[in-house]
């Protein structure tokens, strides 16, 4: 279920076996951490885990309703994108 606009774009990932079945091998490359190609994604995941307790393991903060979980993520990404665009 990859959005159509992302298909045909170059992508990088680690060597997880499932990626071979999902991504088109013409546009996807498996790389190690030493290449730095996945650093920005890993950094974003770390930021999300630090700012949103509900996505970290072993937490008391959770969404009882899936809709609220989605709302919290949308609000986070709108605020984060605004913050990043102001800083740059």
C-alpha positions as CSV (number, residue, x, y, z in Angstrom):
1,X,0.0,0.0,0.0
2,X,2.7,2.4,-1.0
3,X,1.1,5.7,-2.3
4,X,1.3,6.1,-6.1
5,X,3.3,9.3,-5.8
6,X,6.1,7.5,-4.0
7,X,6.4,4.6,-6.4
8,X,9.3,4.9,-8.7
9,X,11.2,7.1,-6.3
10,X,14.7,6.1,-5.0
11,X,14.6,4.5,-1.5
12,X,17.0,3.1,1.0
13,X,16.6,0.7,3.9
14,X,18.5,-1.7,6.1
15,X,18.8,-5.4,5.2
16,X,15.4,-6.5,6.6
17,X,14.2,-9.4,4.5
18,X,10.6,-8.1,4.1
19,X,11.7,-5.0,2.2
20,X,12.7,-7.2,-0.8
21,X,9.1,-8.2,-1.2
22,X,7.6,-4.7,-0.9
23,X,9.9,-2.3,-2.8
24,X,10.7,-2.4,-6.5
25,X,14.4,-3.5,-6.7
26,X,15.0,-1.0,-9.6
27,X,14.5,1.9,-7.2
28,X,15.4,0.4,-3.8
29,X,18.8,-0.2,-2.3
30,X,19.6,-2.0,1.0
31,X,22.5,-0.2,2.8
32,X,24.3,-0.5,6.0
33,X,24.3,2.2,8.8
34,X,27.8,3.3,7.8
35,X,26.5,4.8,4.6
36,X,24.4,7.4,6.4
37,X,21.5,7.0,3.9
38,X,19.0,6.2,6.6
39,X,20.2,8.6,9.3
40,X,17.5,11.2,8.8
41,X,14.7,8.6,9.1
42,X,16.2,7.1,12.2
43,X,16.6,10.6,13.7
44,X,12.9,11.3,13.0
45,X,11.8,8.1,14.6
46,X,13.9,8.9,17.7
47,X,12.3,12.4,17.9
48,X,8.8,10.9,17.6
49,X,9.6,8.4,20.4
50,X,11.0,11.2,22.6
51,X,8.1,13.7,22.1
52,X,5.2,11.2,21.9
53,X,5.2,8.8,24.9
54,X,2.4,6.7,23.3
55,X,4.8,5.3,20.7
56,X,7.4,4.1,23.2
57,X,7.4,0.7,24.8
58,X,6.3,0.2,28.3
59,X,4.3,3.4,28.8
60,X,1.2,4.4,30.6
61,X,0.4,7.0,28.0
62,X,-1.8,5.5,25.3
63,X,-4.8,6.2,23.1
64,X,-8.0,4.4,24.0
65,X,-9.4,5.3,20.6
66,X,-7.6,4.8,17.3
67,X,-9.0,8.1,16.1
68,X,-7.3,10.1,18.9
69,X,-4.0,8.2,18.1
70,X,-4.2,9.5,14.6
71,X,-5.1,13.1,15.7
72,X,-2.1,13.2,18.1
73,X,0.2,12.1,15.3
74,X,-1.2,14.7,12.9
75,X,-0.8,17.5,15.4
76,X,2.7,16.4,16.2
77,X,3.8,16.3,12.5
78,X,2.2,19.7,11.7
79,X,3.9,21.2,14.7
80,X,7.2,19.5,14.0
81,X,7.2,20.5,10.3
82,X,6.4,24.1,11.3
83,X,9.3,24.0,13.9
84,X,11.7,22.6,11.4
85,X,10.8,25.0,8.6
86,X,11.3,28.0,11.0
87,X,14.7,26.7,12.2
88,X,16.0,26.2,8.6
